[in-house]
Amino acid sequence: MKHSISTRKELTILKLEEQVFDVRHAEWFRTTIDTMVSDEASRNIIIDFSQVKAIDSSGIGSILLAHQRANSSEGLAIFVSLCQQIKDLLKLANLDKQLFIFSSINEVMTLIEPALKGKRASKARRQQQNDDDNDGDDEVNEEIDILPDDAYESESFDDMDDETTDDSNEREEDDDEAEVKPRKVAKTPKKRGRPKKNSQPVKAVRKKSEHLD
């Protein structure tokens, strides 16, 4: 099947360059659509029917298949410039309400441009958030690496547990000894010796004796 593929603002345009789309082209069309939707860069497709003037049941089935494959790949299949015969057949098959059908490529670009801008902005925000998260992880790793490896090997956990157990046993023994021994009350020692004489009465007696003489 004659065709051309181009890209316009993140959309891949597949233009069918045959006047009749029938069973002869159904297999090629299915393979081409599968290849395009499997690639993230080309899973949003505009299929241009501007040169197609007739279609059979195989062509109608191929249109529905393209719509389903794009949806399952989180993409989008848009059909533009359909002739009246194709529109009537799609309406009879109740497919006209399920498919994305537009009159021209320019109409699609006008309607989808705001959505594409929002998608690009959302993608940029997610990328920035991922970068910030990665930077935060690097900082945490740097902080963890501050301690040298030999700091963890200088003393084993078993030795630490033994020392902790010994200290605890020593404290318990000290508490037991404190409970058994009675508390001593300090006594003030008494001074022994002859009482100190008062010199005032002696002087008074000597003066009285002299006076009598």
PyMOL commands that place a pseudoatom at each C-alpha (Angstrom):
pseudoatom trace, name=CA, resn=MET, resi=1, chain=A, elem=C, hetatm=0, pos=[0.000, 0.000, 0.000]
pseudoatom trace, name=CA, resn=LYS, resi=2, chain=A, elem=C, hetatm=0, pos=[1.339, 3.392, -0.966]
pseudoatom trace, name=CA, resn=HIS, resi=3, chain=A, elem=C, hetatm=0, pos=[1.726, 5.683, 2.006]
pseudoatom trace, name=CA, resn=SER, resi=4, chain=A, elem=C, hetatm=0, pos=[3.842, 8.371, 3.639]
pseudoatom trace, name=CA, resn=ILE, resi=5, chain=A, elem=C, hetatm=0, pos=[4.791, 9.009, 7.245]
pseudoatom trace, name=CA, resn=SER, resi=6, chain=A, elem=C, hetatm=0, pos=[5.602, 12.390, 8.770]
pseudoatom trace, name=CA, resn=THR, resi=7, chain=A, elem=C, hetatm=0, pos=[5.748, 13.952, 12.228]
pseudoatom trace, name=CA, resn=ARG, resi=8, chain=A, elem=C, hetatm=0, pos=[4.055, 17.082, 13.475]
pseudoatom trace, name=CA, resn=LYS, resi=9, chain=A, elem=C, hetatm=0, pos=[4.199, 18.312, 17.090]
pseudoatom trace, name=CA, resn=GLU, resi=10, chain=A, elem=C, hetatm=0, pos=[4.673, 14.918, 18.738]
pseudoatom trace, name=CA, resn=LEU, resi=11, chain=A, elem=C, hetatm=0, pos=[2.077, 13.301, 16.458]
pseudoatom trace, name=CA, resn=THR, resi=12, chain=A, elem=C, hetatm=0, pos=[2.893, 10.784, 13.733]
pseudoatom trace, name=CA, resn=ILE, resi=13, chain=A, elem=C, hetatm=0, pos=[0.891, 11.251, 10.521]
pseudoatom trace, name=CA, resn=LEU, resi=14, chain=A, elem=C, hetatm=0, pos=[0.241, 8.165, 8.383]
pseudoatom trace, name=CA, resn=LYS, resi=15, chain=A, elem=C, hetatm=0, pos=[-1.135, 9.218, 5.003]
pseudoatom trace, name=CA, resn=LEU, resi=16, chain=A, elem=C, hetatm=0, pos=[-2.775, 6.486, 2.887]
pseudoatom trace, name=CA, resn=GLU, resi=17, chain=A, elem=C, hetatm=0, pos=[-2.062, 7.133, -0.789]
pseudoatom trace, name=CA, resn=GLU, resi=18, chain=A, elem=C, hetatm=0, pos=[-4.462, 4.605, -2.319]
pseudoatom trace, name=CA, resn=GLN, resi=19, chain=A, elem=C, hetatm=0, pos=[-7.954, 5.290, -3.668]
pseudoatom trace, name=CA, resn=VAL, resi=20, chain=A, elem=C, hetatm=0, pos=[-9.332, 1.933, -2.472]
pseudoatom trace, name=CA, resn=PHE, resi=21, chain=A, elem=C, hetatm=0, pos=[-8.756, 0.428, 0.964]
pseudoatom trace, name=CA, resn=ASP, resi=22, chain=A, elem=C, hetatm=0, pos=[-9.759, -3.222, 0.723]
pseudoatom trace, name=CA, resn=VAL, resi=23, chain=A, elem=C, hetatm=0, pos=[-8.653, -6.704, 1.775]
pseudoatom trace, name=CA, resn=ARG, resi=24, chain=A, elem=C, hetatm=0, pos=[-5.413, -6.404, -0.210]
pseudoatom trace, name=CA, resn=HIS, resi=25, chain=A, elem=C, hetatm=0, pos=[-4.101, -3.775, 2.222]
pseudoatom trace, name=CA, resn=ALA, resi=26, chain=A, elem=C, hetatm=0, pos=[-5.565, -5.042, 5.508]
pseudoatom trace, name=CA, resn=GLU, resi=27, chain=A, elem=C, hetatm=0, pos=[-2.545, -7.145, 6.572]
pseudoatom trace, name=CA, resn=TRP, resi=28, chain=A, elem=C, hetatm=0, pos=[-0.042, -4.417, 5.751]
pseudoatom trace, name=CA, resn=PHE, resi=29, chain=A, elem=C, hetatm=0, pos=[-2.125, -1.836, 7.625]
pseudoatom trace, name=CA, resn=ARG, resi=30, chain=A, elem=C, hetatm=0, pos=[-2.329, -4.025, 10.745]
pseudoatom trace, name=CA, resn=THR, resi=31, chain=A, elem=C, hetatm=0, pos=[1.436, -4.661, 10.781]
pseudoatom trace, name=CA, resn=THR, resi=32, chain=A, elem=C, hetatm=0, pos=[2.230, -0.960, 10.284]
pseudoatom trace, name=CA, resn=ILE, resi=33, chain=A, elem=C, hetatm=0, pos=[-0.065, 0.104, 13.127]
pseudoatom trace, name=CA, resn=ASP, resi=34, chain=A, elem=C, hetatm=0, pos=[1.425, -2.508, 15.483]
pseudoatom trace, name=CA, resn=THR, resi=35, chain=A, elem=C, hetatm=0, pos=[4.923, -1.254, 14.716]
pseudoatom trace, name=CA, resn=MET, resi=36, chain=A, elem=C, hetatm=0, pos=[4.007, 2.379, 15.301]
pseudoatom trace, name=CA, resn=VAL, resi=37, chain=A, elem=C, hetatm=0, pos=[2.128, 1.944, 18.598]
pseudoatom trace, name=CA, resn=SER, resi=38, chain=A, elem=C, hetatm=0, pos=[4.908, -0.231, 20.012]
pseudoatom trace, name=CA, resn=ASP, resi=39, chain=A, elem=C, hetatm=0, pos=[7.213, 2.808, 19.853]
pseudoatom trace, name=CA, resn=GLU, resi=40, chain=A, elem=C, hetatm=0, pos=[6.503, 5.446, 22.504]
pseudoatom trace, name=CA, resn=ALA, resi=41, chain=A, elem=C, hetatm=0, pos=[7.557, 8.228, 20.137]
pseudoatom trace, name=CA, resn=SER, resi=42, chain=A, elem=C, hetatm=0, pos=[4.933, 7.281, 17.514]
pseudoatom trace, name=CA, resn=ARG, resi=43, chain=A, elem=C, hetatm=0, pos=[2.007, 5.787, 19.436]
pseudoatom trace, name=CA, resn=ASN, resi=44, chain=A, elem=C, hetatm=0, pos=[-0.138, 8.922, 18.896]
pseudoatom trace, name=CA, resn=ILE, resi=45, chain=A, elem=C, hetatm=0, pos=[-1.151, 8.609, 15.232]
pseudoatom trace, name=CA, resn=ILE, resi=46, chain=A, elem=C, hetatm=0, pos=[-3.147, 10.651, 12.763]
pseudoatom trace, name=CA, resn=ILE, resi=47, chain=A, elem=C, hetatm=0, pos=[-4.348, 8.500, 9.844]
pseudoatom trace, name=CA, resn=ASP, resi=48, chain=A, elem=C, hetatm=0, pos=[-5.082, 10.619, 6.800]
pseudoatom trace, name=CA, resn=PHE, resi=49, chain=A, elem=C, hetatm=0, pos=[-7.787, 9.208, 4.465]
pseudoatom trace, name=CA, resn=SER, resi=50, chain=A, elem=C, hetatm=0, pos=[-7.903, 12.235, 2.150]
pseudoatom trace, name=CA, resn=GLN, resi=51, chain=A, elem=C, hetatm=0, pos=[-6.979, 10.144, -0.936]
pseudoatom trace, name=CA, resn=VAL, resi=52, chain=A, elem=C, hetatm=0, pos=[-9.125, 7.094, -0.074]
pseudoatom trace, name=CA, resn=LYS, resi=53, chain=A, elem=C, hetatm=0, pos=[-12.421, 7.110, -1.997]
pseudoatom trace, name=CA, resn=ALA, resi=54, chain=A, elem=C, hetatm=0, pos=[-13.723, 3.598, -1.325]
pseudoatom trace, name=CA, resn=ILE, resi=55, chain=A, elem=C, hetatm=0, pos=[-13.473, 0.987, 1.415]
pseudoatom trace, name=CA, resn=ASP, resi=56, chain=A, elem=C, hetatm=0, pos=[-14.786, -2.522, 2.131]
pseudoatom trace, name=CA, resn=SER, resi=57, chain=A, elem=C, hetatm=0, pos=[-15.472, -4.478, 5.329]
pseudoatom trace, name=CA, resn=SER, resi=58, chain=A, elem=C, hetatm=0, pos=[-11.780, -5.332, 5.683]
pseudoatom trace, name=CA, resn=GLY, resi=59, chain=A, elem=C, hetatm=0, pos=[-10.941, -1.631, 5.644]
pseudoatom trace, name=CA, resn=ILE, resi=60, chain=A, elem=C, hetatm=0, pos=[-13.597, -0.912, 8.282]
pseudoatom trace, name=CA, resn=GLY, resi=61, chain=A, elem=C, hetatm=0, pos=[-12.217, -3.712, 10.444]
pseudoatom trace, name=CA, resn=SER, resi=62, chain=A, elem=C, hetatm=0, pos=[-8.710, -2.282, 10.025]
pseudoatom trace, name=CA, resn=ILE, resi=63, chain=A, elem=C, hetatm=0, pos=[-9.886, 1.128, 11.232]
pseudoatom trace, name=CA, resn=LEU, resi=64, chain=A, elem=C, hetatm=0, pos=[-11.396, -0.414, 14.371]
pseudoatom trace, name=CA, resn=LEU, resi=65, chain=A, elem=C, hetatm=0, pos=[-8.246, -2.473, 14.936]
pseudoatom trace, name=CA, resn=ALA, resi=66, chain=A, elem=C, hetatm=0, pos=[-6.048, 0.624, 14.755]
pseudoatom trace, name=CA, resn=HIS, resi=67, chain=A, elem=C, hetatm=0, pos=[-8.239, 2.327, 17.367]
pseudoatom trace, name=CA, resn=GLN, resi=68, chain=A, elem=C, hetatm=0, pos=[-8.040, -0.654, 19.743]
pseudoatom trace, name=CA, resn=ARG, resi=69, chain=A, elem=C, hetatm=0, pos=[-4.291, -1.189, 19.362]
pseudoatom trace, name=CA, resn=ALA, resi=70, chain=A, elem=C, hetatm=0, pos=[-3.550, 2.479, 20.049]
pseudoatom trace, name=CA, resn=ASN, resi=71, chain=A, elem=C, hetatm=0, pos=[-5.742, 2.487, 23.168]
pseudoatom trace, name=CA, resn=SER, resi=72, chain=A, elem=C, hetatm=0, pos=[-4.130, -0.682, 24.538]
pseudoatom trace, name=CA, resn=SER, resi=73, chain=A, elem=C, hetatm=0, pos=[-0.699, 0.940, 24.103]
pseudoatom trace, name=CA, resn=GLU, resi=74, chain=A, elem=C, hetatm=0, pos=[-1.835, 4.135, 25.904]
pseudoatom trace, name=CA, resn=GLY, resi=75, chain=A, elem=C, hetatm=0, pos=[-1.716, 5.927, 22.568]
pseudoatom trace, name=CA, resn=LEU, resi=76, chain=A, elem=C, hetatm=0, pos=[-4.259, 7.558, 20.305]
pseudoatom trace, name=CA, resn=ALA, resi=77, chain=A, elem=C, hetatm=0, pos=[-5.486, 6.883, 16.752]
pseudoatom trace, name=CA, resn=ILE, resi=78, chain=A, elem=C, hetatm=0, pos=[-7.175, 9.821, 15.014]
pseudoatom trace, name=CA, resn=PHE, resi=79, chain=A, elem=C, hetatm=0, pos=[-8.859, 9.503, 11.608]
pseudoatom trace, name=CA, resn=VAL, resi=80, chain=A, elem=C, hetatm=0, pos=[-9.089, 12.575, 9.386]
pseudoatom trace, name=CA, resn=SER, resi=81, chain=A, elem=C, hetatm=0, pos=[-10.480, 13.547, 5.973]
pseudoatom trace, name=CA, resn=LEU, resi=82, chain=A, elem=C, hetatm=0, pos=[-12.864, 10.587, 5.637]
pseudoatom trace, name=CA, resn=CYS, resi=83, chain=A, elem=C, hetatm=0, pos=[-15.030, 10.549, 2.533]
pseudoatom trace, name=CA, resn=GLN, resi=84, chain=A, elem=C, hetatm=0, pos=[-18.801, 10.333, 2.887]
pseudoatom trace, name=CA, resn=GLN, resi=85, chain=A, elem=C, hetatm=0, pos=[-18.941, 6.634, 1.991]
pseudoatom trace, name=CA, resn=ILE, resi=86, chain=A, elem=C, hetatm=0, pos=[-16.562, 5.729, 4.842]
pseudoatom trace, name=CA, resn=LYS, resi=87, chain=A, elem=C, hetatm=0, pos=[-18.524, 7.885, 7.282]
pseudoatom trace, name=CA, resn=ASP, resi=88, chain=A, elem=C, hetatm=0, pos=[-21.782, 6.173, 6.304]
pseudoatom trace, name=CA, resn=LEU, resi=89, chain=A, elem=C, hetatm=0, pos=[-20.325, 2.688, 6.749]
pseudoatom trace, name=CA, resn=LEU, resi=90, chain=A, elem=C, hetatm=0, pos=[-18.912, 3.594, 10.146]
pseudoatom trace, name=CA, resn=LYS, resi=91, chain=A, elem=C, hetatm=0, pos=[-22.297, 4.966, 11.194]
pseudoatom trace, name=CA, resn=LEU, resi=92, chain=A, elem=C, hetatm=0, pos=[-24.056, 1.772, 10.106]
pseudoatom trace, name=CA, resn=ALA, resi=93, chain=A, elem=C, hetatm=0, pos=[-21.610, -0.259, 12.167]
pseudoatom trace, name=CA, resn=ASN, resi=94, chain=A, elem=C, hetatm=0, pos=[-22.162, 2.062, 15.168]
pseudoatom trace, name=CA, resn=LEU, resi=95, chain=A, elem=C, hetatm=0, pos=[-18.455, 2.924, 15.166]
pseudoatom trace, name=CA, resn=ASP, resi=96, chain=A, elem=C, hetatm=0, pos=[-18.733, 6.636, 14.433]
pseudoatom trace, name=CA, resn=LYS, resi=97, chain=A, elem=C, hetatm=0, pos=[-19.235, 7.416, 18.162]
pseudoatom trace, name=CA, resn=GLN, resi=98, chain=A, elem=C, hetatm=0, pos=[-16.313, 5.249, 19.296]
pseudoatom trace, name=CA, resn=LEU, resi=99, chain=A, elem=C, hetatm=0, pos=[-13.638, 6.564, 16.947]
pseudoatom trace, name=CA, resn=PHE, resi=100, chain=A, elem=C, hetatm=0, pos=[-11.812, 9.897, 16.982]
pseudoatom trace, name=CA, resn=ILE, resi=101, chain=A, elem=C, hetatm=0, pos=[-12.891, 11.400, 13.637]
pseudoatom trace, name=CA, resn=PHE, resi=102, chain=A, elem=C, hetatm=0, pos=[-11.965, 14.933, 12.513]
pseudoatom trace, name=CA, resn=SER, resi=103, chain=A, elem=C, hetatm=0, pos=[-12.367, 16.834, 9.292]
pseudoatom trace, name=CA, resn=SER, resi=104, chain=A, elem=C, hetatm=0, pos=[-8.685, 17.790, 8.838]
pseudoatom trace, name=CA, resn=ILE, resi=105, chain=A, elem=C, hetatm=0, pos=[-5.227, 17.655, 10.347]
pseudoatom trace, name=CA, resn=ASN, resi=106, chain=A, elem=C, hetatm=0, pos=[-5.343, 21.382, 11.146]
pseudoatom trace, name=CA, resn=GLU, resi=107, chain=A, elem=C, hetatm=0, pos=[-8.481, 20.872, 13.240]
pseudoatom trace, name=CA, resn=VAL, resi=108, chain=A, elem=C, hetatm=0, pos=[-6.717, 18.160, 15.220]
pseudoatom trace, name=CA, resn=MET, resi=109, chain=A, elem=C, hetatm=0, pos=[-3.663, 20.312, 15.835]
pseudoatom trace, name=CA, resn=THR, resi=110, chain=A, elem=C, hetatm=0, pos=[-5.800, 23.232, 17.010]
pseudoatom trace, name=CA, resn=LEU, resi=111, chain=A, elem=C, hetatm=0, pos=[-7.663, 21.071, 19.512]
pseudoatom trace, name=CA, resn=ILE, resi=112, chain=A, elem=C, hetatm=0, pos=[-4.758, 18.995, 20.730]
pseudoatom trace, name=CA, resn=GLU, resi=113, chain=A, elem=C, hetatm=0, pos=[-2.119, 21.706, 21.124]
pseudoatom trace, name=CA, resn=PRO, resi=114, chain=A, elem=C, hetatm=0, pos=[-3.229, 22.742, 24.683]
pseudoatom trace, name=CA, resn=ALA, resi=115, chain=A, elem=C, hetatm=0, pos=[-3.200, 19.087, 25.736]
pseudoatom trace, name=CA, resn=LEU, resi=116, chain=A, elem=C, hetatm=0, pos=[0.298, 18.625, 24.342]
pseudoatom trace, name=CA, resn=LYS, resi=117, chain=A, elem=C, hetatm=0, pos=[1.544, 21.662, 26.251]
pseudoatom trace, name=CA, resn=GLY, resi=118, chain=A, elem=C, hetatm=0, pos=[0.063, 20.327, 29.464]
pseudoatom trace, name=CA, resn=LYS, resi=119, chain=A, elem=C, hetatm=0, pos=[1.629, 16.938, 28.811]
pseudoatom trace, name=CA, resn=ARG, resi=120, chain=A, elem=C, hetatm=0, pos=[5.061, 18.471, 28.253]
pseudoatom trace, name=CA, resn=ALA, resi=121, chain=A, elem=C, hetatm=0, pos=[4.764, 20.560, 31.423]
pseudoatom trace, name=CA, resn=SER, resi=122, chain=A, elem=C, hetatm=0, pos=[3.684, 17.538, 33.445]
pseudoatom trace, name=CA, resn=LYS, resi=123, chain=A, elem=C, hetatm=0, pos=[6.574, 15.504, 32.078]
pseudoatom trace, name=CA, resn=ALA, resi=124, chain=A, elem=C, hetatm=0, pos=[9.026, 18.267, 32.971]
pseudoatom trace, name=CA, resn=ARG, resi=125, chain=A, elem=C, hetatm=0, pos=[7.667, 18.431, 36.546]
pseudoatom trace, name=CA, resn=ARG, resi=126, chain=A, elem=C, hetatm=0, pos=[7.999, 14.669, 36.967]
pseudoatom trace, name=CA, resn=GLN, resi=127, chain=A, elem=C, hetatm=0, pos=[11.555, 14.790, 35.683]
pseudoatom trace, name=CA, resn=GLN, resi=128, chain=A, elem=C, hetatm=0, pos=[12.431, 17.622, 38.087]
pseudoatom trace, name=CA, resn=GLN, resi=129, chain=A, elem=C, hetatm=0, pos=[10.878, 15.739, 40.994]
pseudoatom trace, name=CA, resn=ASN, resi=130, chain=A, elem=C, hetatm=0, pos=[12.849, 12.613, 40.129]
pseudoatom trace, name=CA, resn=ASP, resi=131, chain=A, elem=C, hetatm=0, pos=[16.062, 14.653, 39.975]
pseudoatom trace, name=CA, resn=ASP, resi=132, chain=A, elem=C, hetatm=0, pos=[15.315, 16.198, 43.392]
pseudoatom trace, name=CA, resn=ASP, resi=133, chain=A, elem=C, hetatm=0, pos=[14.648, 12.764, 44.876]
pseudoatom trace, name=CA, resn=ASN, resi=134, chain=A, elem=C, hetatm=0, pos=[17.929, 11.442, 43.489]
pseudoatom trace, name=CA, resn=ASP, resi=135, chain=A, elem=C, hetatm=0, pos=[19.819, 14.413, 44.941]
pseudoatom trace, name=CA, resn=GLY, resi=136, chain=A, elem=C, hetatm=0, pos=[18.240, 13.768, 48.343]
pseudoatom trace, name=CA, resn=ASP, resi=137, chain=A, elem=C, hetatm=0, pos=[19.305, 10.132, 48.245]
pseudoatom trace, name=CA, resn=ASP, resi=138, chain=A, elem=C, hetatm=0, pos=[22.878, 11.143, 47.420]
pseudoatom trace, name=CA, resn=GLU, resi=139, chain=A, elem=C, hetatm=0, pos=[22.984, 13.512, 50.413]
pseudoatom trace, name=CA, resn=VAL, resi=140, chain=A, elem=C, hetatm=0, pos=[21.746, 10.792, 52.754]
pseudoatom trace, name=CA, resn=ASN, resi=141, chain=A, elem=C, hetatm=0, pos=[24.356, 8.382, 51.443]
pseudoatom trace, name=CA, resn=GLU, resi=142, chain=A, elem=C, hetatm=0, pos=[27.090, 10.970, 51.977]
pseudoatom trace, name=CA, resn=GLU, resi=143, chain=A, elem=C, hetatm=0, pos=[25.986, 11.521, 55.592]
pseudoatom trace, name=CA, resn=ILE, resi=144, chain=A, elem=C, hetatm=0, pos=[25.984, 7.799, 56.263]
pseudoatom trace, name=CA, resn=ASP, resi=145, chain=A, elem=C, hetatm=0, pos=[29.495, 7.434, 54.861]
pseudoatom trace, name=CA, resn=ILE, resi=146, chain=A, elem=C, hetatm=0, pos=[30.925, 10.021, 57.310]
pseudoatom trace, name=CA, resn=LEU, resi=147, chain=A, elem=C, hetatm=0, pos=[31.795, 7.359, 59.892]
pseudoatom trace, name=CA, resn=PRO, resi=148, chain=A, elem=C, hetatm=0, pos=[34.821, 5.214, 58.884]
pseudoatom trace, name=CA, resn=ASP, resi=149, chain=A, elem=C, hetatm=0, pos=[34.390, 1.507, 58.518]
pseudoatom trace, name=CA, resn=ASP, resi=150, chain=A, elem=C, hetatm=0, pos=[36.870, 0.705, 61.305]
pseudoatom trace, name=CA, resn=ALA, resi=151, chain=A, elem=C, hetatm=0, pos=[34.649, 2.551, 63.792]
pseudoatom trace, name=CA, resn=TYR, resi=152, chain=A, elem=C, hetatm=0, pos=[32.223, -0.325, 63.612]
pseudoatom trace, name=CA, resn=GLU, resi=153, chain=A, elem=C, hetatm=0, pos=[34.997, -2.925, 63.936]
pseudoatom trace, name=CA, resn=SER, resi=154, chain=A, elem=C, hetatm=0, pos=[36.834, -1.401, 66.957]
pseudoatom trace, name=CA, resn=GLU, resi=155, chain=A, elem=C, hetatm=0, pos=[34.597, -3.067, 69.484]
pseudoatom trace, name=CA, resn=SER, resi=156, chain=A, elem=C, hetatm=0, pos=[32.289, -5.963, 68.904]
pseudoatom trace, name=CA, resn=PHE, resi=157, chain=A, elem=C, hetatm=0, pos=[28.719, -5.986, 70.097]
pseudoatom trace, name=CA, resn=ASP, resi=158, chain=A, elem=C, hetatm=0, pos=[29.433, -9.037, 72.270]
pseudoatom trace, name=CA, resn=ASP, resi=159, chain=A, elem=C, hetatm=0, pos=[32.179, -7.152, 74.164]
pseudoatom trace, name=CA, resn=MET, resi=160, chain=A, elem=C, hetatm=0, pos=[29.850, -4.212, 74.660]
pseudoatom trace, name=CA, resn=ASP, resi=161, chain=A, elem=C, hetatm=0, pos=[27.175, -6.524, 76.046]
pseudoatom trace, name=CA, resn=ASP, resi=162, chain=A, elem=C, hetatm=0, pos=[29.687, -8.165, 78.434]
pseudoatom trace, name=CA, resn=GLU, resi=163, chain=A, elem=C, hetatm=0, pos=[30.874, -4.815, 79.782]
pseudoatom trace, name=CA, resn=THR, resi=164, chain=A, elem=C, hetatm=0, pos=[27.294, -3.665, 80.249]
pseudoatom trace, name=CA, resn=THR, resi=165, chain=A, elem=C, hetatm=0, pos=[26.490, -6.881, 82.152]
pseudoatom trace, name=CA, resn=ASP, resi=166, chain=A, elem=C, hetatm=0, pos=[29.589, -6.525, 84.414]
pseudoatom trace, name=CA, resn=ASP, resi=167, chain=A, elem=C, hetatm=0, pos=[28.736, -2.926, 85.282]
pseudoatom trace, name=CA, resn=SER, resi=168, chain=A, elem=C, hetatm=0, pos=[25.191, -3.932, 86.115]
pseudoatom trace, name=CA, resn=ASN, resi=169, chain=A, elem=C, hetatm=0, pos=[26.381, -6.783, 88.403]
pseudoatom trace, name=CA, resn=GLU, resi=170, chain=A, elem=C, hetatm=0, pos=[28.796, -4.474, 90.232]
pseudoatom trace, name=CA, resn=ARG, resi=171, chain=A, elem=C, hetatm=0, pos=[26.039, -1.960, 90.897]
pseudoatom trace, name=CA, resn=GLU, resi=172, chain=A, elem=C, hetatm=0, pos=[23.768, -4.703, 92.246]
pseudoatom trace, name=CA, resn=GLU, resi=173, chain=A, elem=C, hetatm=0, pos=[26.541, -5.958, 94.631]
pseudoatom trace, name=CA, resn=ASP, resi=174, chain=A, elem=C, hetatm=0, pos=[27.165, -2.430, 95.945]
pseudoatom trace, name=CA, resn=ASP, resi=175, chain=A, elem=C, hetatm=0, pos=[23.430, -2.019, 96.612]
pseudoatom trace, name=CA, resn=ASP, resi=176, chain=A, elem=C, hetatm=0, pos=[23.326, -5.315, 98.550]
pseudoatom trace, name=CA, resn=GLU, resi=177, chain=A, elem=C, hetatm=0, pos=[26.273, -4.316, 100.762]
pseudoatom trace, name=CA, resn=ALA, resi=178, chain=A, elem=C, hetatm=0, pos=[24.672, -0.954, 101.475]
pseudoatom trace, name=CA, resn=GLU, resi=179, chain=A, elem=C, hetatm=0, pos=[21.490, -2.682, 102.656]
pseudoatom trace, name=CA, resn=VAL, resi=180, chain=A, elem=C, hetatm=0, pos=[23.328, -5.150, 104.989]
pseudoatom trace, name=CA, resn=LYS, resi=181, chain=A, elem=C, hetatm=0, pos=[25.703, -2.714, 106.743]
pseudoatom trace, name=CA, resn=PRO, resi=182, chain=A, elem=C, hetatm=0, pos=[24.003, -0.445, 109.372]
pseudoatom trace, name=CA, resn=ARG, resi=183, chain=A, elem=C, hetatm=0, pos=[24.567, 3.192, 108.939]
pseudoatom trace, name=CA, resn=LYS, resi=184, chain=A, elem=C, hetatm=0, pos=[27.108, 4.582, 111.438]
pseudoatom trace, name=CA, resn=VAL, resi=185, chain=A, elem=C, hetatm=0, pos=[26.262, 7.773, 113.276]
pseudoatom trace, name=CA, resn=ALA, resi=186, chain=A, elem=C, hetatm=0, pos=[29.256, 9.992, 113.874]
pseudoatom trace, name=CA, resn=LYS, resi=187, chain=A, elem=C, hetatm=0, pos=[29.845, 10.785, 117.578]
pseudoatom trace, name=CA, resn=THR, resi=188, chain=A, elem=C, hetatm=0, pos=[31.484, 13.929, 118.804]
pseudoatom trace, name=CA, resn=PRO, resi=189, chain=A, elem=C, hetatm=0, pos=[34.505, 12.990, 121.063]
pseudoatom trace, name=CA, resn=LYS, resi=190, chain=A, elem=C, hetatm=0, pos=[34.444, 14.424, 124.597]
pseudoatom trace, name=CA, resn=LYS, resi=191, chain=A, elem=C, hetatm=0, pos=[37.427, 16.360, 125.871]
pseudoatom trace, name=CA, resn=ARG, resi=192, chain=A, elem=C, hetatm=0, pos=[39.004, 15.076, 129.038]
pseudoatom trace, name=CA, resn=GLY, resi=193, chain=A, elem=C, hetatm=0, pos=[41.106, 16.942, 131.647]
pseudoatom trace, name=CA, resn=ARG, resi=194, chain=A, elem=C, hetatm=0, pos=[40.875, 19.257, 134.604]
pseudoatom trace, name=CA, resn=PRO, resi=195, chain=A, elem=C, hetatm=0, pos=[38.343, 22.044, 134.419]
pseudoatom trace, name=CA, resn=LYS, resi=196, chain=A, elem=C, hetatm=0, pos=[39.744, 25.450, 133.710]
pseudoatom trace, name=CA, resn=LYS, resi=197, chain=A, elem=C, hetatm=0, pos=[39.990, 27.651, 136.778]
pseudoatom trace, name=CA, resn=ASN, resi=198, chain=A, elem=C, hetatm=0, pos=[38.382, 31.024, 136.859]
pseudoatom trace, name=CA, resn=SER, resi=199, chain=A, elem=C, hetatm=0, pos=[41.034, 33.661, 137.572]
pseudoatom trace, name=CA, resn=GLN, resi=200, chain=A, elem=C, hetatm=0, pos=[38.630, 36.401, 138.656]
pseudoatom trace, name=CA, resn=PRO, resi=201, chain=A, elem=C, hetatm=0, pos=[37.758, 35.019, 142.164]
pseudoatom trace, name=CA, resn=VAL, resi=202, chain=A, elem=C, hetatm=0, pos=[41.467, 34.415, 142.961]
pseudoatom trace, name=CA, resn=LYS, resi=203, chain=A, elem=C, hetatm=0, pos=[42.350, 38.010, 142.249]
pseudoatom trace, name=CA, resn=ALA, resi=204, chain=A, elem=C, hetatm=0, pos=[39.494, 39.244, 144.436]
pseudoatom trace, name=CA, resn=VAL, resi=205, chain=A, elem=C, hetatm=0, pos=[40.646, 37.066, 147.353]
pseudoatom trace, name=CA, resn=ARG, resi=206, chain=A, elem=C, hetatm=0, pos=[44.259, 38.361, 147.131]
pseudoatom trace, name=CA, resn=LYS, resi=207, chain=A, elem=C, hetatm=0, pos=[43.125, 41.972, 147.255]
pseudoatom trace, name=CA, resn=LYS, resi=208, chain=A, elem=C, hetatm=0, pos=[40.942, 41.342, 150.307]
pseudoatom trace, name=CA, resn=SER, resi=209, chain=A, elem=C, hetatm=0, pos=[43.856, 39.615, 152.139]
pseudoatom trace, name=CA, resn=GLU, resi=210, chain=A, elem=C, hetatm=0, pos=[46.205, 42.549, 151.571]
pseudoatom trace, name=CA, resn=HIS, resi=211, chain=A, elem=C, hetatm=0, pos=[43.663, 44.931, 152.890]
pseudoatom trace, name=CA, resn=LEU, resi=212, chain=A, elem=C, hetatm=0, pos=[43.307, 43.035, 156.191]
pseudoatom trace, name=CA, resn=ASP, resi=213, chain=A, elem=C, hetatm=0, pos=[47.076, 43.030, 156.723]
for i in range(1, 213): cmd.bond("trace and resi %d" % i, "trace and resi %d" % (i + 1))
show_as sticks, trace
zoom trace
